[in-house]
Amino acid sequence: MLRIRDFPEGAVTPPSSSAELILAAARRAVIAKGPGTLTLSAVAAAAGVSRPTLYRWFPTKADLFAALSGYERAIFDEGLEAEIRAHRTPSRQLHAALRFLVTYLDASLGLDPVGVDPAFALRSLSDSLPAQAETLVRLLGPSLDQVPAVRRGALSRTRVAEMFLRVAYSHYLVPHPDPEELLATMWTLVGLPGRAFSRAAG
């Protein structure tokens, strides 16, 4: 299980509070302005570390982006796991996971990623889909069997997880005017009460 203080296999960056500060600053910069204008000097200044410190962890922009990809995945994994673990029953876990999927992209890519850098935004979503679907299946497991098509054997857990993510991505790119209504529709489609569950643990 990835944690924010862990880094993906093959990354050049070991766990470090300085590395985390740098990654957080780089993430904010990419969200705000896209990756094209990112400079290591600006990231160092935003992170409050010296340029030699940044270069020790990330000698090149390629090294920084490689670690940033793992950092993003860790944020997704930890956020989703926290939402799921706050609930005990399979139905409530699925309910919470769908809410998380509909809302997390605003923090991950910003409010207007397509306007900032369309190619980067779309590539990021495409690259993230397999790993996020894997995480969703791993964390929800049998809770996905609440979906009637999965219960009948018509769809696999993985295919349903991918469908949930594609709906979340679509909502992000073409926002629904009422996210709560979108969630209610998704819950109805998977056989859950539309608005019956609160965000409180249960």
C-alpha positions in Angstrom: 0.0 0.0 0.0 1.5 3.3 -1.0 1.7 6.0 1.6 2.5 9.7 1.0 5.9 9.1 2.6 6.6 6.2 0.3 7.6 6.4 -3.4 6.9 4.2 -6.3 9.2 1.4 -7.4 12.1 2.8 -9.4 11.7 6.4 -8.2 14.9 8.1 -7.2 13.4 9.7 -4.1 13.6 8.1 -0.6 11.1 9.1 2.1 12.1 12.6 3.4 10.2 15.6 4.9 12.1 17.8 2.4 11.1 15.6 -0.5 7.4 15.8 0.6 7.6 19.6 0.8 9.1 19.7 -2.7 6.4 17.3 -4.1 3.6 19.3 -2.5 4.9 22.5 -3.9 5.4 21.0 -7.4 1.8 19.6 -7.2 0.4 23.0 -6.4 2.4 24.6 -9.2 1.2 22.0 -11.8 -2.4 22.5 -10.7 -2.2 26.3 -11.0 -0.1 26.6 -14.2 0.4 23.3 -15.8 3.7 21.4 -16.1 5.1 23.4 -19.0 6.1 26.5 -17.0 7.4 24.5 -14.0 11.0 25.3 -13.0 13.0 23.6 -10.3 14.1 26.9 -8.9 10.5 28.1 -8.5 9.6 24.8 -6.9 12.5 25.1 -4.4 11.3 28.6 -3.5 7.7 27.5 -3.1 8.8 24.6 -0.9 11.0 26.7 1.3 14.1 24.6 0.6 17.4 25.5 -1.0 18.1 24.7 -4.6 20.9 22.3 -3.6 18.4 20.4 -1.4 16.0 20.1 -4.2 18.7 19.0 -6.6 19.8 16.4 -4.1 16.4 14.7 -4.2 15.4 15.6 -7.8 18.4 16.3 -10.1 16.1 16.8 -13.1 12.5 17.7 -13.9 12.1 14.1 -15.1 13.1 12.8 -11.7 10.6 15.2 -10.1 7.7 14.2 -12.3 8.5 10.5 -11.8 8.2 11.0 -8.0 5.2 13.3 -8.4 3.2 10.6 -10.2 3.7 8.2 -7.2 2.8 11.0 -4.8 -0.4 11.7 -6.6 -1.3 8.0 -6.5 -0.6 7.9 -2.8 -2.9 10.9 -2.2 -5.7 9.1 -4.1 -5.1 5.8 -2.3 -5.0 7.3 1.1 -8.0 9.6 0.6 -10.1 6.7 -0.8 -9.0 4.4 2.0 -9.9 6.9 4.7 -13.4 7.4 3.2 -14.0 3.6 3.0 -12.6 2.8 6.5 -14.9 5.4 8.0 -17.9 3.0 7.3 -18.6 -0.5 8.3 -21.2 -1.9 5.9 -20.5 -2.7 2.3 -23.3 -0.4 1.1 -22.0 2.6 3.0 -18.4 1.9 1.9 -19.5 1.9 -1.7 -21.6 5.0 -1.1 -18.6 6.8 0.4 -16.3 5.7 -2.4 -18.6 7.1 -5.1 -18.8 10.4 -3.3 -15.0 10.5 -3.1 -14.6 9.7 -6.8 -17.0 12.6 -7.8 -15.2 15.2 -5.7 -11.4 14.3 -5.5 -10.4 15.6 -8.9 -11.1 19.2 -8.0 -8.2 19.0 -5.5 -6.1 16.7 -7.7 -6.1 18.7 -11.0 -7.6 22.0 -10.0 -10.7 23.8 -11.2 -9.7 24.3 -14.8 -7.0 21.9 -15.9 -8.2 21.8 -19.5 -7.9 25.6 -19.8 -4.4 25.5 -18.2 -3.0 22.6 -20.2 -5.5 20.4 -22.1 -3.1 17.7 -23.2 -1.6 17.3 -19.8 -5.0 17.1 -18.1 -6.3 14.5 -20.5 -3.1 12.5 -20.4 -3.1 12.6 -16.6 -6.6 11.2 -16.4 -5.8 8.5 -19.0 -2.6 7.5 -17.2 -4.3 7.4 -13.8 -7.2 5.2 -14.8 -5.7 1.7 -14.5 -4.0 2.4 -11.1 -7.0 4.0 -9.7 -9.3 1.2 -10.8 -6.9 -1.3 -9.2 -7.0 0.7 -5.9 -10.8 0.9 -6.0 -11.1 -2.9 -6.5 -8.5 -3.6 -3.8 -10.0 -1.3 -1.2 -13.7 -2.0 -1.8 -13.4 -5.7 -2.7 -16.7 -7.4 -1.8 -18.4 -4.1 -1.4 -18.5 -3.9 -5.2 -20.7 -7.0 -5.1 -23.5 -4.6 -4.1 -23.7 -3.6 -7.7 -26.4 -5.9 -9.3 -24.4 -6.5 -12.5 -21.4 -7.7 -10.4 -23.6 -9.8 -8.2 -25.1 -11.5 -11.3 -21.7 -12.1 -12.8 -22.4 -9.9 -15.8 -19.6 -7.5 -15.0 -16.3 -7.9 -13.1 -15.4 -5.7 -10.2 -12.6 -4.2 -12.3 -15.0 -3.2 -15.1 -17.4 -1.6 -12.7 -14.6 0.3 -11.0 -13.4 1.6 -14.3 -17.0 2.7 -15.2 -17.2 4.6 -11.9 -14.0 6.4 -12.6 -15.0 7.3 -16.2 -18.2 8.8 -14.8 -16.1 10.8 -12.3 -13.7 11.9 -15.0 -16.6 12.9 -17.3 -18.2 15.0 -14.5 -14.9 16.7 -14.0 -14.5 17.6 -17.6 -18.2 18.5 -18.2 -19.4 19.3 -14.7 -22.9 18.3 -13.7 -24.8 21.4 -12.4 -25.7 19.5 -9.2 -23.1 17.0 -8.0 -25.5 15.6 -5.4 -28.0 14.8 -8.1 -25.3 13.0 -10.1 -24.3 11.0 -7.0 -28.0 10.1 -6.4 -28.2 8.9 -10.0 -25.1 6.8 -9.6 -26.3 5.3 -6.4 -29.6 4.4 -7.9 -27.8 2.8 -10.9 -25.8 0.5 -8.5 -28.8 -0.3 -6.3 -28.2 2.0 -3.4 -30.7 4.4 -1.8 -30.3 7.7 -3.6 -29.9 10.1 -0.7 -30.4 7.9 2.3 -26.8 7.8 3.6 -25.2 10.8 5.3 -21.5 11.4 5.4 -21.4 10.2 9.0 -19.7 7.0 9.7 -21.9 4.0 9.7 
